[in-house]
Amino acid sequence: MAESNKMKAMPVRKLMMQMGIPMILSMALQAVYNIVDSAFVGNMKVGSEAALNALTLVFPVQMLMVAVGIGTGVGTNALLARTLGQGNSKKAAKVAGNSLFLGVIIYAVCLLFGIFGVKAYISSQTVDPEVIAMGTSYLRICCVISFGIIFFSLFEKLLQATGRSLYSTIGQVVGAVINIILDPIMIYGIGPVPEMGVEGAAYATVIGQVVSAGLLFIFHIKLNKEFEHGAKYMKPDGRIIKEIYAIGLPAIIAQALMSIMVYVMNLILKFNSSAQTAYGLFYKVQQFVLFLAFGLRDAITPIIAFAYGMGSKRRIKDGMKYGLIYTAVLMVFGIIITEAFPNAFATLFNAGSSRAYFIGAMRIISISFIFAGINVAYQGIYQALDGGLQSLVISLLRQLVIILPLAGIFSVFVRNGQADVSLIWWAFPITELIACLVGYVFLKKIRKNKVDCLNKEEEAMAKRIITISREFGSGGRFIGEEVAKKLGMKYYDKDIIAQIAEQSGFSPEYIQEKAELSPKKGLFSYAFAGRDITGKSVEDMVYEAQRKVILEIAEKESCVIIGRNADFILKDRDDVLNVFIHGNMPEKVQRICKLYKVTDADAVKMINDTDKRRRTNYNFYTEQKWGMAANYTLALNSSELGYEMCQKIIMDCCLPSSCDASKR
């Protein structure tokens, strides 16, 4: 319940940070251990340069396996998030189950390629027998034991779709740490483990992936309670599989195009093995930067998809806005790192004869990161809004249609001695800039067709401020605090006192006593209050300070405000949900006795006195009747409903209507 309501109502800026940071760290860690893998291999005593070249050649197939797994996961992610946003838990269970069925099929294909196709693939890119032998053994291990990376990709997206990105990060971190620990042990041979060279690097990688997948499977079963689990949901459903791939196929093609691009670039650079190795090494550094954008994209897609499912135009637009802003910030960080420390990366990889080419690639290609990152964010937005075709077009432009012909043309000048290899690197910034301009045109169109046409009346229903008035002992304060936690809103109760004190000049102790309660038990107490030359009493000054603080808070952020006449003070706003919590006397007495350690008689007196002073204060300053149902959006009896049900009703009522969501 908490996760589902977080996806519905937590402010998008905060939600994207909360979901995005674990995903970004997860992707960054994955890229880091790819870099570490190459660094360990590059420092082998014998055959290190051939080993680095071998890893460069096998990389496209590794990416292709990840592409199919992640692409299927992306389709599952967006469809599952949207289905949950529509409240269809039965279909959600089928979506999750069918994704796991697809994982089994994907693994079977990878297994067959690992047994029969690896050597022919490696031999197509090089004639060096040492490189062929190393590449074949490494890639065969990765393919035969590929079920780890495939099912990790699926369980990761299933957890992200329900807002549990932290747990996918935990699984990623555990697997990465295991990989990094095992790398030197299995590559160099430490302790009882024999020296295995590049095969050791492969085994370290797949062991880490299997552990990650196993851990995420446990998290998925234990935590994803929004829908049922079971083998019966793995029965293939053609309609659901079609929906998954309607979204996921463009993502698969996008990832697969990366593999094709790297493979063809290896062929283009075949005339210079040092430049070929340099490109492979740089690609892993580039992955580190772009994986930051991929991580944030994996937050952008479910957030916007969920908002689209529930019909919230405001949350969709916020998702677009903050997704693009945060991506740009991350890419600027990446450019600074790569431009500032190219020599350090070259030393890390022990680049040897490839060093100069590697540094040149970093200097030039890193310029493209800002445009590449924005393109990745665009694709996350498109996928969330059923814009699979637009996402596919951007991928084709970035990784096939523009980049490869351009790099091929530039390579002709290089081979003819009319330019050096750096000319080929310039194909990357040019390509990303053109794709980014096209992507902006797509974004404007999809926003007009998918977002701007949403029902404006639904959007007006969204409530970002909740005020809770309550009878003493009804549990209103506790209910309000729990609602704030579950919706990720700021909670204002006693902590508002300091702000009122600062505004009024009175002590916090005085404010705590006077701001919500009348000075005495009767309404006439206000008539006899001391007043200054303007006619204002001390109580009036406190109320004015309280009013100003509450208005400022309402302008600043989504929040839950307890008492203090906030419902009346904010009466002119249409984004406020006003709640009155009351209860039956026996339950209220029982609660007060437990909290304050008093007798039943004392509890009854405390309840009557406190409620009378609250009523007097409210009636005087609002000219309304405290507790009258007509003054509130909701009036809830916590004794009859229970605290949990009160929280659920409040959270459901503060959300926009999703009556048309099922049509989308």
N, C-alpha and C positions, 0 to 999 in steps of 0.2 A: 504493500500500500504506500509506504513512504517513497519508494523509488518511482512508482507510477505517478504520484502526485508531484514529485520533484520535476519530472519531465513535463507535467502539465502547467505548473504555476511558478516554479522558481524563476526569478529574473534571468533572462537569457544570458546576459553578460556573466553573471555568477555561475550559471549552469554550464556554460561553455568552458569556463575556467576549471570548474570542478571536474567535468568529464574530460576536457581536453588535455589537462596537464598529465594525468596518468597515461593517456594514449600517446602523447608526445614523448614522454620519458620511455615508454615501452618501445616505440619505433626507434628512438635515438639509441636505446640500448642495443636493439637488434643491429642497427648500422654499426655501432661501436664494436660489437663482437665480430662482425664481418671484417672490419678493419684490423682488429686484433688477430683474427685468423690469418690474414695475409701477412701481418707483421711477424708472427711466429714462423710461418712458412718461409718468409723472406730472409730469416736469420738461420735457416738450416745450414749446417756445416758443408754439405755437399749437395749440389744441384739446386740451389735456392732460386737462381734466375729462371731455370727451366720450370721449377715448381710454380713460381709466380705467373709465368706464361700459361701454364696448364690451368691454374685457377681462373685466369682471364677467359680462357676458352670454354670452360665448363659453366661459367656464370650464367649465360643466357638460358640454359636448360633449368638451372636452379630457379631462376626468376620465373620461368614458364610454369613450373610446378607451383610456386607461390602464387602466380597470377591466377591460375585456375581455382586454387583454394580460396584465396582472398576475394576474387571476383564472385564466386558462389556465396561467400560470406557477406559481401557487400549487398548483393541482392536479397539475401536472407535478412540482413540487418534492417534495410530500409522497409521491406515488406512487413517484417515482424513489428517494427516500431509503429508503422502506420496502422497495422491491425490492432495492436494494443491500444493505440490512440482512439480507435473506433469502438473499443470495448469488446472485441470479438475474441475471447480467450480460446474457444474451440478451434477456430482457424489458426490462431497463433501456435497451438500445439502441433498442428499438421505442418505448418511452415517449418518449425524447428525440426520435426522428425524427418521431413523430406530432405532437408539440407544434409542431415547425417547419412541418409541413403545415397545422396549424390557424392558424399565424401568417400563412400566405399567404392563407387564406380571410378572415381578419379584415381584412387590409390591403385586399383587393378591396372589401369592404363599405364601409370608410372612404373609399376612393377615389371610389366612386359617390356617397356622401353629399356629399363635398366638391365634386363637380361639379354635382349637381342639388338638394341640399337645404339648403344653408347659408343662403341669403337668407330663405327662408320661416321658418326657425328663429329668426333674429335679429329679424325683423319681428314675431314673436309676443310679444316682450317690451318693445318700445319703438316709438314713432312718430317719434322724432327721426331725421331723414334723415342727419345727420352720424354719429350713433352706428351706424345701420344700415350705412352705407357702410364705416366703419372695421371693424366687427365681421365683416362679410361677407368683406372682403379678408383679414383676419387668419386667420379660421377656415378659409377655403378653402385657404390655403397649408398650414396645419397638417394638414388632412385628406389632401390630395393627396400630401404627402411624409410620411405617418404611418408608413411602414414602419420608420423609425428607432426610434421609441418602442416600436412593437409587438415588434420582434425584440430590442431591448435588454431589454425586460421578460422575454422568454423565456430568453435566454442568461444573464441575471442569475440567474434561478431555477435553471437547470441547474448553474451554478457553485456556488450556495449549497447545493444538494442534496448535493454531494460534499464540502462543508466548505471550499470555496475562495472564501469571501465577500470576502477581501481583493482578489481580482482583479476582482470585480464592482464594488467600490468604486473601483478604479483607473479602470475604464471610465467610471464615473459622474463622477469628478472631472475627467477629461480633457474629457468633453462639457460639463460645467458651466463649466469655465474658458473653453473656446472660446465658449460662449454669452455669458458675462459680458464677454469681450473684444469680441465682435462687436456686442453690444447698442448701445453708444454710437456705434460706427462706422457701423452701418447705420441706426439711428434718426435720428441727428443729421446724418449725412453728414460723414465725416472723410476727408481725403486724396482719393484718386480715387473713393471710393464716394459716390454721390449720397444726399441726404437722402430716406429712405423712410418715416419716421414709424412707424405701427403695423405696416406691412408689413415694415419692417426688423426689428422685434422678432420677428415670426413667422419670418422667414428665419434669424435668429440662433438661434432655438430649434430649428428642425428640422435645421439643420446640425450643431449640437451633439449632437442625438439620433442622427443617422446615424453620426457619428464614434464615439460610444459603442457603438453596435450593432456596427460593424465591428471594433472592438477586442475586444469580448467574444466575437465569433465566433472570432477568432484564439485567444483564451485557451481557449475551449471545445474547439476541435479539438486544441490542443497539450497541454492539461493534463488533461482529463477522459478518462483512459485506463482507467477502470474498466469501460467498455463501448465497443463499436465504433461508428464513425461511417460514414455513407454514405447516398446517395440512396435505396437500397433500403429503408432503415428508415423513410422518409417515406411509404411506401405506407400508405394509411389502414387502420387496424385498428379496427373498430367496438367491440370489447370494450375495447381500451385507451383509446380516446377516451371511452367511457362511464365508465371508471374515473377518467380525468383530470377529467371534469366532475362526477362524483359528489362529488369534493372541491372542485374549482375553481368549480363553478357558484354555490355559496353565496358564495364570495369575489367572483365577478363581480357577483352581485346586490347584495352589500354595497357594492362600489365604485360600481355603477350607481345604487344608492339615494342615494349621496352626490350624484351628478349630478342626480337627480330632486329631492332635497331642496333643493339650491341653486337649481335652476330654479323650483320652486314658491315658495321663499322670495323670489326675485326678483319673482314675480307678486304675492305677498302685500304686498311693499314697493313695488309699482309706484306707489302713491299718493304716494310721497315719493322722488324720484330720488336725493336726497342720502343718505337712509337706505339705499337700494338699493346705492349705490356704497360706503358705509361698510361694509355687510355683506360685499361682495365683497372689500374690502381686508382686513377682519378675518379673513376665511376663509383668506387666504394666510398670515397670522400664525398662525392656529390650525393650519394645515397644518404649519408648522414644528415646533410642539410635538407634534402627534399623529403626525407622520412619525417622530419619535424612537421612539414606541411601535410603529409599523409596522415600523421597522427591527429592533427587538428581537423582534417577533413573527416576523419572517422567520428569526430564529435559533431561536426556541422551536419552531416547527413541524418543521423537519427533525431537530432533536435528539430531540424526543419521538417523531416518526414512526420514526426509525432505531431508537430504544430499544424501541419497540413491535414493530417488525419482528423484533428479536432476542429479544424476550421478557423484557426487563430491567425488573422492577417498580421497583427502586431508582432506576434512571436516569430513568424516567418521572416518578417523584415528585419527584426533584431538579429535573428540567426545569420542572415546574409551580411548585415552590417558588421557585426563583431567578428564573424568568421573571416571576412576579408581584412579587417584591421589587424587582427591578431596574426594572420598569416603573413602580412607585409612586415610586421615587426620581427617575426621569426626569420624571415628571409634576409632582412638587413643584418641581423646578427650573424647569419651564415656567411654572408659576403665579407663581413669584417674579419671573421675567423680565417677564411680561406685566403683572403688577400694578404693578411698579416703574417701567416705562418706557413707558407708553402715549403720552405726549406726544412722545417721541423717534420712535416709529413713525409718528405722525401727521405729523411734520415730514418724515420720510424720504419718505413718499408724496406730500407736498405736497397734503394732503387737501382743503384749501380749505373750501368750505361743508359738506363731510361731516365735518369734524374733530370736532365735538362728538358726533355720532352714533357715530363710530369709537371715540372714547375711552370712551364709555358702554358700547359693545359689549365692549370689552376688559376693562373692570372687572367686568362681570357674567358673561359667557360663560366667561371663564378659570377661574371657580370649578369648572366642570364637567370640567376636564382630568383630575383624579385619577380620576373615575369612568369617563370616556371611555377613558383609557389602560388601566385594568383590563379594560374590556369588550373592547378590542382584543387584550389578552393572552389573555383567555378564548377568543376566536375562534381564535387560533393554536393553543391546546391542543385545542379541539374538532376542528379540521381535521386535526391529527396523529393523532387517535384515531377517525377515521371519524365524527366528530360534525358532519357538514355541516349537518344539520337544525337543531341547536342554534345553530350559527353564524348560520344564516339568520334564525332567530327574533330573535336579538339585533340583527342588522342592521335587520330590519323595525321593531322597537321603537324603535331609536335614530333612524332616518332616515325613517320613514314613519308608523307607526301612532300614535305618541305625539306626536312633535315637530310635524308639520304641522297636525293638528287643533288642538293647543294654541296654536301660533303664530297660526293663523287666528282662533281665538276671541279671543286677546289683541288681535289687530289691529283687531277690531271696536270694542273699547273705545278704542283709539288714534284710529281714524278719527272716532269720535263725540265726541272731545275729552274723554273721561273719564280718560284716562291718556296718558303720553307714550310715545315709541317704546321706551324702556327696558323696558317691560312685555313686549314681544315677546322681548327678549333672555333673559328669565328662563325661557322655555320650554326652553332648552338644558340648564341644570343640573338642572331637574326631570326631564327625559327621561333623562339619563344616569344619574341616581341610581336611577330605577325599573328601567332596563335592567340596571344593575349588580347589583341585588338578585335579579332573575330569573336573571342569569348565574351567580350563586353557587349557586343551587339546581341549575342544569344541571351545574355543575362537580362537585358532590357526587354527582349521579346517574351521570355519565359515569365518574367515578373508581371508583365502586362496581361498575359493570357492565363496564368495560373494563380496569381496572388491578388492583383488589384480588383479582380472580379468577385472575390469572396464577399459574402453578405456582411455589410457594414453593421447591421443591427446585432449580429452575433458578436462582432468585435467589441461593441459598446458594452456588452455584458461582462467583459473580463473585469474582475475586481482585484485591485492590487493593494488595497488597504482594508484591514479588518478591525473594527472596533468591538470591544466586548465589555458590556455593562453586566453586572452580576449582583445577585443577592449574596450576602455574607454566608459562607459555608456551602455554597452551591458548587464549588470547584471551578468557577469561571476562570480564575487566574491560571490554574493548572491546565485547563482545556486550552486556553489561549497560548500558553507557553508551548504545549505539545504541537499545536497547529503551526506555530511559527517555525519550530524545528523541522517538521515534516515538509513544509513548503519552502524552507530555506529563506524565510523572511526575518527581518530584524524584529526583535521583541522589545516592547517598551512598557515597563511597569514602574518599578521603583527607580530604575536608572534614569527615568525622565525627570526625577526630582532635582538632580544637580543642575540640569539645564534651566528648569523653572527658577531655581534659586539664583542662578547667574543673571537671568533676565530681570528678576524682581528685586534683588538685593537682600532678600531675606535668607535666613539660615536654612539648610536642607531639613533640619529637624522640624522647623516651623512649617515648611512646605508640606512635609509628610503628614502632618497633623491637619493642616487647614485646606490643602488644595482640592480635596474631594469631599470633605465632610463639612457640615455647617458648624459654626462656632458653638452653638448650643443645640437643643433638641427641637426647637420650634422655629417656624418661619419668621416669627417676629424678632428673632435674635438679630436678623440683618437690619431691621429698622432702628435698633438701638446701637448698632456698631459705630465706633468713632470714625469721623470722616475729616478729610483735609479741606482746604478752601475750594477745591474743585468739586467737592461732593463725593469723592471716592473714599471708600473704606479700605482698610488693609486687605480685607478679603477680596474687594474689587481689584486691587492691584495684583494680588496673587492670581486671580482668575485671568486677568488680561495677559499676564506673563505666560500662564499656562496655555492660553489660547494661541498666542504667538508661536510658542514652541511647537505645539501640535500642528499648526499650519505649515511651519517650516519643515517638520519631519515628513509630512504628507507630500510635499513638493519634492523632497530629496530622494525617497526610496520606498519600496514596498515594505509593509510592516504590519504588525499586530499591536494595537494599543489597548491597554486595559484601563477601563473607567475614565475618569477625569472629563466627563461630558464630551468625549471626543466625537460621539455620534452626531451631536448637535453642532459642534464646532465645524465639522466637515460636511454639513448637510448640503452644501452647494456643489459638492463633487459627485460625479456619476460613477466613480470607480471605487466606491466604498461599500463594504458589506457590514451592516450594523446588526449586532447580535446581543440578545439579552438572555442570560443564563439564570434560571431560577430552580428551585427544588422543593421537595416536601420537607416539612419541619423535622421529622424523625431522622432522616438521612443527614440533614444539615447539622443537627445537634450531635449526631454521632461523629461527624467529621471534625467539628470544632472541639469536642471533648478529646479526640485523638491528637489533634494538632497542638492544642494549648494546655492539655492536661488539666481540664477543669471539670466540674460536676455538670450534670444535665441542666440544673437550674441556672448555673452561671452561663452555660452555653446559650440557653434561650435568651437570657438578658443581653448577652453580647450581640447575638443576631438581631434582636429587636432594636437595640440602641444604634448599632452601626447602620442598619438599613434605614432607620428613621433619619439619621444625619445625612446619609447619601441622598435620600429622597428629598430632603429639605434643600440641600445644596443644588441638586439638579433642577428641581421645580422653580427655584428662585432665578437661576441664571439662564434657563432655557425657555421658561414659560410653557413647558410641556410637563406631562406627568411621567415620572420615573416608573419604569416597569410596564407601561401601557404598550401592548403589542403593536399598535398602529404606528408607534415611533421607531420601530426596528424592522429590519428585513426578516430576521428570524427570532423567535422566542422559543427557547428549548428548555424542557424540564430534565435536568441532569439526573434526577432520581429515577425517573421513568425510563429514560433512554440509555443512561449509562455514559460515562465519559468518552469511551471509544466511539460510540455512535454519534455523539455530539461533534466530536472532531471530524468524523467522516462527512457528516452533513455540511458542516462549515466549509471543509475543503472542496467538496463537490459544488457547493453553491457559489464559490468565489471564482469558478472557472467559466469560460465562455461556453455557450451552447454548441453542441456538435451535431445538431439535427440533420444537417446536410452532408456530414462527413462520409456517410456510407455510400453516397452517390459518386464519390470521387475515387 
